[in-house]
Structures are given as structure tokens and as C-alpha cells.
Amino acid sequence: MIEMKVYNIELQQDIDQFFEKCFTDLRWSYEPNGRHSDIANIQNSYMSNGCFWCIYDDSRLIGTVAVRAIDTKNEIAELKRLYVLKEEQGNGYGSMLFKTALNYARESKFHKICADTRYDRDASQHLMRKHGFDEVSKYNDNQFAELFFELKL
């Protein structure tokens, strides 16, 4: 049974294991005390100014996504941490997570949502373009991002 869950501390161990697997599959190292510290501290990084969701297939975490405010004055949000297990990609879970995040951003009255990704993240690029995001110039200081997108809500 597929279930979307809003982050709570009881999910943290699943989340850490999930990202360890996702990043290993991508040949990246998971650095919860470094560049991935937002994942190790979801409450402060996302829940205080946005939301973080996990999608489960029964008791197995298969995907995540987050939205956070990056400019409250101009009502701009950022889409973050959209990941689906490699073996679960192509089953519509990425779209479910994406739509959940976009609905939240709209309901929260953001006027624009931004996202960054890498050239090798074809699925992320596909989802953004499919949902009407336009490629824009660099909007943040993420040294690992190569492509930048935005959608006016």
C-alpha cells in the first residue's frame, strides 16, 4: 500500500538509510554532517519554513521531496530532495511527490518555486519540464548544481 507521510522524527532512521542508498547508487557519498546536513536536521531545515514528505510502499521508504521558503518577502519557495529509489523509478512515484510539493507551494501562497539539479539527473529535469518549469540563471550558491529552474505559481 502506497502512503505519503509528512516528516516526523520517527522517520529519521528510514530517511538516513534511504539517502545512503540513493547516494551510493549515484556514486556520491552521503555526508549528513557536511553538505547533506539538511537531511540530518529536517525539522529545522524544512519543517520550520516548509514541509518534507516521504512516500512509503508498505513499510519501505521509496521516495522523498521537500519544499522550503527561500525568500518570504517575495514569496519564493524551493523544491528540494526529490529522490525515488532507482528500482522504483518509472512507476509514477516521482510525479506523486512532485505534485504534492507543488500543491503545498500553491496552498501556502508562494508565487514562485525554484529548483536546482545536475546534468546527469535526467528524471529531475524531465519532471520539471513536464510540469512547466523554465530554465533560469543561477539563483543560489549550491556548488553541486548545474541547472536551475523556476515555475510561477
N, C-alpha and C positions, 0 to 999 in steps of 0.2 A: 504494500500500500504506500503510495506517494503522499508525503506530508511536508508542508512548508512550515518551518518553525522560526520564530523570532529569537534572536540570541538571548541566552541566559547562561550564567556561569557554569551550570551543569553540562553544557555542550562543549566547553573549552577543550577538554581532552580529545574529543572526537575531532574538533577543528584542528588542533595541533597535528594529529595523526593524518588528517586529510591533506593539509598543506605540505607536510613532509612527503607524502606520496605524490601529490601533484607536482611539486617542485623537482622531486627526483625524476619523475617521468619527463620533465622538461630539461633535465640535466642542469638544474640550478640547485644551489644549496639553500636550505631553509634556515634563516637567521632570525629567530624570534627575539634575540637580544640585540639585534642590529637593524638591518634595513626592513625587516618584517615585524618590527616591534608593535605595529598597529594591530597585528593579528594576535599577539600575546596579550594585548590590552584593549580588547574590543569595546569594553564598557566606556572607556574614556575616548577612544579613537572614533567610535561610531555612534554609540547609543546616546551620548550626551548631546549630539548635534545631527542625528540622522538615525539610521537603522541598519541592522545586519541580519540577513536571513540565511538559513540552512535548509536544504531540501534533502529529505531522507526517503529512502526506499526501505520500508520496514525500519530496522534499527541501524541501517547503513547510511552514513553521510555520503551523498553523491555530488553535491554542489553547493556553492555559496555565492552571495552577492551582497554588496553594501552600498549605501548612499550616505553622503555626509555633506553638510553645508561647507562651502569654501569661501563664500562671500555673502554674509547675511544682509548687508546693506543693499546689495543689488540682487539678492535672492537667487544666488547661483549655487547649484549642488554639483557633486562629483560622484560618478559611478565608480565603484572600486570592487576589487576582489571577486570578480566574476570568474569562477572556475567550476568546471564539471570534470569528474573523473574521466580519463581518456577512454576507458572501456564503455562509458555511458554516453559519450558524445554522439550526436545524431539521433537521439531519442526525444528531443524536444525540451529537455530539462533546462538548457541554456535560455531558450525563449521564455520558459515559465519564470525563471529567475529574473530575466531582463524585464519582462512585463511587470512583475511585482515591484521592481525598483522604480520603473517609470511611473507606475500608478502612485506609488508613495510620493515621488517627487511632485507630481501634479497635485495630489491631495494636500501636500504640505505647502502649496502655493509658491514653489520655486518657478522662476521664469525661464531658467535655462539649466541644463545639465551637461556637464563636460565629462570626458573620459580620455584616458591615455592608454596606449598599448604599444606593442612591438611589431616589427615587420613580420616576424615568424609566428604571430598569433592570428592565423587566418580566421579561425572561428569567431574571435572577438571582433575583428574587422567586419566580417560578414554580418554579424548581428547588428552592429552599429549602423552599417549602411542600410540594412534591411528595415530598420526602424526609423530611418530618416535623419540620422546624424550626418553632419557635414564635417569634412576635414578642415581643421583650422590651424593657425600657427600655435606654437608652444605657449601654454598658459600656466605651467608650473615648473618647478625645479627638479622634477624626477629625472635623475641622470640615466635611468634604465629605459625610459620611454622614448619611442621614436616617432610615433604618430599620435596626433591629438584631434579630438572630435568634440562637437557640441550639437545639442538639439535644443531649439527654442520650444518651450512647453506652452 
